[in-house]
Amino acid sequence: MPLAEPALAPRIASNRDPRLDPIREKVLAGERITLDEGEVLYDTRDLWTVFELADTIRRRLHGTAAYYNINRHLNYSNVCALSCKFCEFYRKRDEPGAYTRDLDYIREEARSAVEAGATEMHIVGGLHPYLEWSYYPKMLAAIREASPSLHLKAFTAVEIVHLAKIAKVFKRDDRKAGIRWVLRELIDAGLGSLPGGGAEVFDDRVHDEAFKGKIRSDVWLDVHTCAHELGLNSNATILYGHIDHRRERLIHMEILRRAQDKALAALGYEGTEAPRHDGTEEIPAVADIDAPHITLTRPDTPLPRPPSASEPPSCRSASVPPCLPHHHGYFQTIIPLPFFPDGCEIEHLPGPTGLENARTIAVARLMLDNFPHVKAFWIMQTLPMAQLMLQTGADDIDGTVVWYDITKLRHGADSPGTHQETTVTDLQRAIREAGFDPVERDTLYRRVIRNGQEWRTEG
């Protein structure tokens, strides 16, 4: 149960920013803050008050609980048709280091994950121009057959669109139909939820310069909207600290929370009438400016309930949508990802500082008032920074990971680039040192009750 919220300590007069006073009132009341107020959160020198406000909301939603999971990442191929400037992961088919995993390799990875106690397999890869569509459902089915207990969180929105194209079901005049077809086929093969990758920053200028050829915000949102309609939960990311501006990050968050308003409305939440748009804020066309605002940060507002492990097996079967028919999916968590310049085309850029990372986590917690969770992904934030971020708005630090080939961040002089594993003991210790209670979760944020490798979800 959430504990009482901490009293916000008064700031030293010389550091106190009076611009934060009306924002404080809105935050404590669970009211939505504006883009302009988000700019104040990014601009103010009174950083500790920003952190305290974010921590207040974090504790209102989750008390002293901090989440982790036992998971395994699988990158099935690094061959990619795109050449994004920020990416050091991709290879062309004949380049040194290019790989594509066969099904025997993937089955063995799944078995190893279960032997290590994993509850989740996180599966993403490049947009392989030569793999046939059939490879992807076969991959999920092979994992399900080898390790039926694993939840399969797989394929970014960018990959889903790519799969629709190679399956020849993507039509520009009705792209949602092709997206739904792909998602249904993947659900039948074992898909349980979508990760949040591929969002980058929802801004045409940034996309044209850094991610040219990648899907833009409207298509990314179509994929997640279709997934939610089919009962799949999903996550969302923002990749920041490269050529983006802070205002563009805030607009990205605005687009996400408007999309979440619709998802929560489908779950039965009631909102407050959106303020009349006066034209002074540049709300993107993909955001529904008239939809009611639905916040989860109001006192005593319940969080969305994922399907219970005690519900009929049909809601967890891989042969049908993973939730009961009345369940509508939603965004579970926002994952701010800092840009790392090493080895990519824009490596001359410095990337964000540690304080900028902590501030962005706090701003995300305060802006995304209808997202249940904020994740400090320790792989890209480092475990010590993730500890700090548990005090600046985050409630989740992700899991044991093992192999992660997307970024090559080294966590020590002897640490290889892709073997980025930590232990449950280390995760629990990091959470306790930060002043929180470690809670193992599954992919849908149900608490895990564990007896060695055997586990079940609470409820």
C-alpha positions as CSV (number, residue, x, y, z in Angstrom):
1,M,0.0,0.0,0.0
2,P,1.3,3.5,-0.8
3,L,2.6,5.3,2.3
4,A,2.0,8.8,3.3
5,E,3.5,11.3,1.0
6,P,6.6,13.1,2.3
7,A,6.3,16.8,3.2
8,L,8.1,18.9,0.6
9,A,10.9,20.6,2.4
10,P,11.1,24.4,2.0
11,R,14.0,25.5,-0.2
12,I,16.7,27.9,0.7
13,A,15.4,31.4,-0.2
14,S,18.2,32.1,-2.7
15,N,17.5,28.9,-4.6
16,R,13.7,29.0,-4.4
17,D,11.9,29.6,-7.8
18,P,8.5,31.2,-7.3
19,R,7.5,29.9,-10.8
20,L,7.2,26.5,-9.3
21,D,4.5,27.5,-6.8
22,P,1.5,27.1,-9.1
23,I,3.0,24.0,-10.6
24,R,3.3,22.6,-7.1
25,E,-0.4,23.2,-6.5
26,K,-1.4,21.4,-9.6
27,V,0.9,18.5,-9.0
28,L,-0.4,18.0,-5.4
29,A,-4.0,18.2,-6.7
30,G,-3.3,15.7,-9.5
31,E,-4.0,18.2,-12.2
32,R,-2.3,18.3,-15.6
33,I,0.6,20.7,-16.1
34,T,1.1,22.5,-19.5
35,L,3.9,22.4,-22.0
36,D,4.9,25.9,-20.8
37,E,5.0,24.7,-17.2
38,G,7.1,21.7,-18.4
39,E,9.6,24.2,-19.8
40,V,9.8,25.8,-16.3
41,L,10.6,22.4,-14.9
42,Y,13.4,22.0,-17.4
43,D,14.7,25.6,-17.0
44,T,14.6,26.2,-13.3
45,R,17.7,26.2,-11.2
46,D,15.6,25.0,-8.2
47,L,16.3,21.4,-9.3
48,W,15.7,19.9,-5.9
49,T,12.1,21.1,-5.8
50,V,11.5,19.5,-9.2
51,F,12.9,16.2,-7.8
52,E,10.8,16.5,-4.7
53,L,7.6,17.1,-6.7
54,A,8.4,14.0,-8.9
55,D,9.1,11.9,-5.8
56,T,5.8,13.0,-4.2
57,I,3.9,11.6,-7.2
58,R,6.1,8.5,-7.4
59,R,5.3,7.7,-3.7
60,R,1.6,8.6,-4.2
61,L,1.4,5.9,-6.9
62,H,3.8,3.3,-5.5
63,G,4.7,4.0,-1.9
64,T,8.2,2.6,-1.2
65,A,7.9,-0.2,-3.8
66,A,10.6,-0.2,-6.5
67,Y,10.2,-2.8,-9.3
68,Y,12.6,-5.1,-11.1
69,N,12.2,-8.3,-13.1
70,I,14.2,-11.3,-14.1
71,N,14.4,-11.1,-17.9
72,R,16.5,-12.0,-20.9
73,H,17.0,-9.8,-24.0
74,L,17.2,-11.4,-27.4
75,N,18.4,-9.5,-30.5
76,Y,17.5,-11.9,-33.3
77,S,19.4,-9.9,-36.0
78,N,21.4,-6.7,-36.3
79,V,21.0,-6.6,-40.1
80,C,18.9,-3.5,-40.9
81,A,17.7,-1.7,-43.9
82,L,17.9,1.7,-42.1
83,S,21.0,3.7,-41.3
84,C,19.9,5.9,-38.4
85,K,22.6,8.4,-37.4
86,F,22.3,7.7,-33.7
87,C,22.6,3.9,-34.0
88,E,25.8,1.8,-33.6
89,F,23.8,-1.5,-33.5
90,Y,22.9,-2.0,-37.2
91,R,25.0,-3.8,-39.8
92,K,24.5,-4.4,-43.5
93,R,24.2,-8.1,-44.5
94,D,27.9,-8.5,-45.6
95,E,29.5,-6.3,-43.0
96,P,31.7,-7.8,-40.3
97,G,29.7,-8.5,-37.2
98,A,26.4,-9.0,-38.9
99,Y,24.3,-11.8,-37.6
100,T,20.9,-13.5,-37.8
101,R,19.9,-16.1,-35.2
102,D,18.4,-19.4,-36.3
103,L,15.6,-21.1,-34.5
104,D,17.8,-23.6,-32.7
105,Y,19.8,-20.7,-31.2
106,I,16.6,-18.9,-30.2
107,R,15.2,-22.1,-28.5
108,E,18.4,-22.5,-26.5
109,E,18.3,-18.9,-25.4
110,A,14.7,-19.4,-24.2
111,R,15.6,-22.5,-22.3
112,S,18.6,-20.7,-20.7
113,A,16.3,-17.9,-19.7
114,V,13.9,-20.2,-17.9
115,E,16.7,-22.0,-16.2
116,A,17.8,-18.6,-14.8
117,G,14.3,-18.0,-13.5
118,A,13.3,-15.4,-16.1
119,T,9.7,-14.4,-16.5
120,E,10.2,-12.4,-19.7
121,M,11.9,-12.5,-23.1
122,H,12.4,-9.1,-24.6
123,I,12.9,-9.5,-28.4
124,V,13.9,-6.8,-30.8
125,G,16.1,-6.6,-33.9
126,G,17.0,-4.7,-37.1
127,L,14.7,-4.3,-40.1
128,H,16.1,-7.2,-41.9
129,P,15.4,-6.7,-45.7
130,Y,15.9,-10.4,-46.6
131,L,14.1,-12.4,-43.9
132,E,10.7,-13.7,-44.9
133,W,7.6,-12.9,-42.8
134,S,7.2,-16.5,-41.7
135,Y,10.5,-16.2,-39.7
136,Y,8.9,-14.0,-37.1
137,P,5.8,-16.0,-36.0
138,K,7.9,-19.1,-36.2
139,M,10.4,-17.5,-33.8
140,L,7.7,-16.7,-31.2
141,A,6.2,-20.2,-31.6
142,A,9.6,-21.8,-31.1
143,I,10.1,-19.9,-27.9
144,R,6.6,-20.7,-26.7
145,E,7.2,-24.4,-27.4
146,A,10.5,-24.5,-25.6
147,S,9.6,-22.2,-22.7
148,P,5.8,-21.7,-22.4
149,S,6.1,-19.8,-19.1
150,L,8.0,-16.9,-20.7
151,H,6.1,-13.7,-21.5
152,L,7.1,-12.5,-24.9
153,K,7.5,-8.8,-25.2
154,A,8.6,-8.4,-28.8
155,F,9.0,-6.0,-31.7
156,T,9.0,-2.3,-31.7
157,A,6.4,-0.3,-33.7
158,V,9.0,0.2,-36.4
159,E,9.5,-3.6,-36.7
160,I,5.7,-4.2,-36.8
161,V,5.3,-1.9,-39.8
162,H,8.3,-3.6,-41.4
163,L,6.6,-6.9,-40.9
164,A,3.4,-5.7,-42.4
165,K,5.3,-4.6,-45.5
166,I,7.2,-7.8,-46.0
167,A,4.0,-9.7,-45.4
168,K,2.5,-7.5,-48.1
169,V,-0.5,-6.4,-46.0
170,F,0.6,-2.8,-45.4
171,K,-1.5,-0.3,-47.3
172,R,-0.9,3.4,-47.0
173,D,-4.6,4.3,-47.4
174,D,-5.5,1.8,-44.6
175,R,-2.3,1.0,-42.7
176,K,-4.2,0.0,-39.5
177,A,-5.7,-3.0,-41.2
178,G,-2.2,-4.4,-42.1
179,I,-0.9,-3.6,-38.6
180,R,-3.9,-5.4,-37.0
181,W,-3.3,-8.4,-39.2
182,V,0.3,-8.7,-38.2
183,L,-0.4,-8.2,-34.5
184,R,-3.2,-10.9,-34.6
185,E,-0.8,-13.4,-36.3
186,L,1.9,-12.6,-33.7
187,I,-0.5,-12.9,-30.8
188,D,-1.5,-16.4,-32.1
189,A,2.2,-17.3,-32.2
190,G,2.8,-16.1,-28.6
191,L,3.2,-12.3,-28.5
192,G,2.2,-10.9,-25.0
193,S,3.0,-7.2,-25.2
194,L,4.9,-4.6,-27.1
195,P,8.1,-2.8,-26.0
196,G,8.3,1.0,-26.4
197,G,11.3,1.3,-28.7
198,G,11.4,3.2,-32.0
199,A,9.6,6.3,-30.7
200,E,12.9,8.4,-30.5
201,V,11.5,12.0,-30.5
202,F,8.2,12.8,-32.0
203,D,9.4,15.7,-34.1
204,D,9.6,15.9,-37.9
205,R,12.8,18.1,-37.8
206,V,14.6,15.6,-35.6
207,H,13.4,12.6,-37.6
208,D,14.4,14.1,-40.9
209,E,17.9,14.8,-39.6
210,A,18.7,11.8,-37.3
211,F,16.2,9.0,-38.1
212,K,15.4,9.5,-41.8
213,G,13.4,6.6,-43.2
214,K,12.0,5.6,-39.8
215,I,8.3,5.8,-39.1
216,R,7.0,9.0,-37.7
217,S,4.8,9.7,-34.7
218,D,1.5,9.1,-36.4
219,V,2.4,5.6,-37.6
220,W,4.1,4.7,-34.3
221,L,0.9,5.7,-32.5
222,D,-1.2,3.7,-34.9
223,V,0.8,0.5,-34.0
224,H,0.3,1.0,-30.2
225,T,-3.3,2.0,-30.6
226,C,-4.0,-1.2,-32.6
227,A,-2.1,-3.2,-30.0
228,H,-4.2,-1.7,-27.2
229,E,-7.4,-2.4,-29.0
230,L,-6.4,-6.0,-29.3
231,G,-5.7,-6.2,-25.6
232,L,-2.0,-5.9,-25.6
233,N,-0.2,-3.6,-23.1
234,S,2.8,-1.6,-24.3
235,N,5.5,0.7,-23.2
236,A,6.9,4.0,-24.6
237,T,10.3,5.5,-24.9
238,I,12.0,8.8,-25.7
239,L,15.5,8.9,-27.0
240,Y,16.9,12.4,-26.0
241,G,20.1,14.3,-25.7
242,H,21.3,14.4,-29.3
243,I,20.0,17.0,-31.7
244,D,16.6,17.4,-29.9
245,H,15.5,20.4,-27.9
246,R,13.8,20.3,-24.6
247,R,10.6,21.7,-26.0
248,E,10.5,18.8,-28.5
249,R,10.8,16.3,-25.6
250,L,7.9,18.0,-23.9
251,I,5.8,17.8,-27.1
252,H,6.7,14.1,-27.3
253,M,5.4,13.6,-23.8
254,E,2.2,15.6,-24.6
255,I,1.5,13.3,-27.6
256,L,2.0,10.2,-25.4
257,R,-0.3,11.4,-22.6
258,R,-3.1,12.3,-25.1
259,A,-2.8,8.8,-26.6
260,Q,-3.0,7.4,-23.0
261,D,-6.1,9.5,-22.3
262,K,-7.9,7.5,-25.0
263,A,-6.6,4.2,-23.8
264,L,-7.7,4.9,-20.2
265,A,-11.1,6.1,-21.4
266,A,-11.6,2.7,-23.1
267,L,-10.9,1.1,-19.7
268,G,-13.7,3.2,-18.1
269,Y,-11.8,6.0,-16.5
270,E,-13.5,9.4,-16.5
271,G,-11.6,12.6,-17.1
272,T,-11.9,16.3,-16.8
273,E,-12.8,18.5,-19.8
274,A,-9.7,19.6,-21.7
275,P,-9.1,23.4,-21.5
276,R,-10.1,25.2,-24.6
277,H,-7.1,25.3,-26.9
278,D,-6.2,29.0,-27.5
279,G,-3.5,28.4,-30.2
280,T,-0.6,29.5,-28.1
281,E,0.8,26.0,-27.6
282,E,1.9,24.0,-30.6
283,I,-0.1,20.8,-30.1
284,P,0.8,18.4,-32.9
285,A,-2.0,17.2,-35.2
286,V,-1.6,13.6,-34.0
287,A,-2.7,14.6,-30.5
288,D,-6.5,14.8,-29.8
289,I,-6.8,18.3,-28.3
290,D,-10.4,17.8,-27.3
291,A,-10.2,14.5,-25.5
292,P,-10.9,14.6,-21.7
293,H,-7.8,14.7,-19.6
294,I,-7.4,11.5,-17.5
295,T,-4.8,11.6,-14.7
296,L,-3.7,8.8,-12.4
297,T,-1.9,11.2,-10.1
298,R,-5.0,12.5,-8.3
299,P,-5.1,11.3,-4.7
300,D,-6.8,7.9,-4.3
301,T,-7.0,7.2,-8.1
302,P,-6.6,3.4,-8.7
303,L,-4.0,2.3,-11.3
304,P,-5.2,0.2,-14.2
305,R,-5.4,-3.5,-13.3
306,P,-3.6,-5.9,-15.6
307,P,-5.2,-9.3,-16.3
308,S,-4.9,-11.4,-13.1
309,A,-3.1,-14.7,-13.0
310,S,-6.2,-16.2,-11.4
311,E,-8.4,-15.3,-14.4
312,P,-9.3,-18.1,-16.9
313,P,-6.3,-19.5,-18.8
314,S,-7.7,-18.1,-22.1
315,C,-6.6,-14.6,-21.1
316,R,-2.9,-15.8,-21.0
317,S,-3.0,-18.4,-23.8
318,A,-0.8,-17.7,-26.7
319,S,-3.5,-19.0,-29.1
320,V,-5.8,-16.0,-28.4
321,P,-5.4,-12.4,-27.4
322,P,-3.6,-12.4,-24.0
323,C,-6.4,-10.7,-22.1
324,L,-10.1,-11.1,-21.7
325,P,-12.2,-9.6,-24.4
326,H,-13.2,-6.7,-22.2
327,H,-9.6,-5.8,-21.5
328,H,-8.2,-2.8,-23.4
329,G,-4.5,-2.3,-23.4
330,Y,-2.7,0.8,-22.3
331,F,0.8,2.3,-21.9
332,Q,2.4,0.8,-18.8
333,T,5.6,2.8,-18.5
334,I,7.7,5.6,-20.0
335,I,11.4,4.8,-20.4
336,P,13.6,7.9,-21.0
337,L,16.7,6.8,-22.9
338,P,19.8,9.0,-23.0
339,F,21.7,9.2,-26.2
340,F,25.2,7.6,-26.2
341,P,27.4,8.9,-29.0
342,D,30.0,6.0,-29.1
343,G,30.6,4.6,-32.6
344,C,27.6,6.2,-34.4
345,E,27.4,8.8,-37.1
346,I,26.8,11.7,-34.7
347,E,29.3,10.6,-32.1
348,H,30.7,14.2,-32.1
349,L,27.8,15.2,-29.9
350,P,28.4,15.0,-26.2
351,G,25.2,13.3,-25.0
352,P,23.3,14.4,-21.9
353,T,24.8,14.9,-18.5
354,G,23.9,12.9,-15.4
355,L,21.9,15.9,-14.0
356,E,20.0,16.2,-17.3
357,N,19.2,12.5,-17.2
358,A,17.8,12.8,-13.6
359,R,15.9,16.0,-14.5
360,T,14.4,14.3,-17.6
361,I,13.2,11.4,-15.4
362,A,11.5,13.9,-13.0
363,V,9.9,15.9,-15.8
364,A,8.6,12.7,-17.4
365,R,7.0,11.7,-14.1
366,L,5.4,15.0,-13.7
367,M,4.3,15.5,-17.3
368,L,3.0,11.9,-17.9
369,D,0.4,12.0,-15.2
370,N,-1.5,9.1,-16.7
371,F,1.4,6.6,-17.1
372,P,1.5,4.2,-14.1
373,H,5.2,3.7,-14.2
374,V,8.5,5.5,-15.0
375,K,11.5,3.3,-15.7
376,A,15.2,4.2,-15.1
377,F,16.6,1.6,-17.5
378,W,19.9,0.8,-15.7
379,I,21.6,-0.4,-18.8
380,M,21.6,3.0,-20.3
381,Q,21.5,5.1,-17.1
382,T,24.0,2.9,-15.1
383,L,22.9,1.2,-11.9
384,P,24.2,4.0,-9.6
385,M,22.2,6.6,-11.6
386,A,19.2,4.4,-11.6
387,Q,19.4,4.3,-7.8
388,L,19.3,8.1,-7.7
389,M,16.4,8.2,-10.2
390,L,14.3,6.1,-7.8
391,Q,14.3,9.3,-5.7
392,T,13.6,11.6,-8.7
393,G,10.4,10.0,-10.1
394,A,11.3,6.5,-11.3
395,D,9.8,3.4,-9.7
396,D,11.3,0.7,-11.9
397,I,15.0,-0.1,-12.9
398,D,14.3,-3.0,-15.3
399,G,15.9,-6.4,-14.8
400,T,18.8,-8.8,-15.1
401,V,19.0,-8.4,-19.0
402,V,22.2,-10.6,-19.6
403,W,22.7,-9.7,-23.3
404,Y,22.0,-6.2,-24.7
405,D,23.4,-5.4,-28.1
406,I,21.7,-2.1,-28.8
407,T,24.1,0.1,-26.9
408,K,27.6,-0.7,-25.9
409,L,27.8,1.2,-22.7
410,R,30.6,-0.3,-20.5
411,H,29.9,-0.5,-16.8
412,G,33.5,-1.2,-15.8
413,A,36.9,-1.5,-17.3
414,D,36.6,-5.2,-17.8
415,S,33.0,-5.2,-18.9
416,P,32.3,-6.4,-22.5
417,G,30.0,-4.3,-24.5
418,T,27.1,-6.6,-25.0
419,H,27.3,-8.8,-21.9
420,Q,25.5,-6.4,-19.5
421,E,24.2,-8.7,-16.9
422,T,23.4,-8.0,-13.3
423,T,22.1,-10.2,-10.5
424,V,18.9,-10.1,-8.5
425,T,21.0,-9.6,-5.4
426,D,22.6,-6.5,-7.0
427,L,19.3,-5.1,-8.1
428,Q,17.7,-5.7,-4.7
429,R,20.7,-4.2,-2.9
430,A,20.6,-1.1,-5.2
431,I,16.9,-0.6,-4.5
432,R,17.4,-0.9,-0.7
433,E,20.4,1.4,-0.7
434,A,18.2,4.0,-2.4
435,G,15.7,3.7,0.4
436,F,13.0,1.6,-1.3
437,D,11.6,-1.9,-1.0
438,P,12.4,-4.2,-3.9
439,V,9.4,-5.9,-5.6
440,E,9.9,-8.5,-8.3
441,R,7.3,-8.0,-11.1
442,D,6.3,-9.7,-14.3
443,T,6.0,-7.9,-17.6
444,L,2.5,-6.7,-16.7
445,Y,3.6,-5.4,-13.3
446,R,2.0,-8.2,-11.3
447,R,4.0,-9.1,-8.2
448,V,5.9,-12.3,-8.5
449,I,5.9,-14.9,-5.7
450,R,9.0,-17.0,-6.2
451,N,10.2,-20.4,-5.0
452,G,13.5,-20.7,-6.8
453,Q,12.9,-21.2,-10.5
454,E,9.2,-21.8,-9.8
455,W,7.1,-18.6,-9.7
456,R,3.6,-17.3,-9.8
457,T,2.0,-13.9,-9.9
458,E,0.1,-12.5,-6.9
459,G,-3.7,-12.6,-7.2
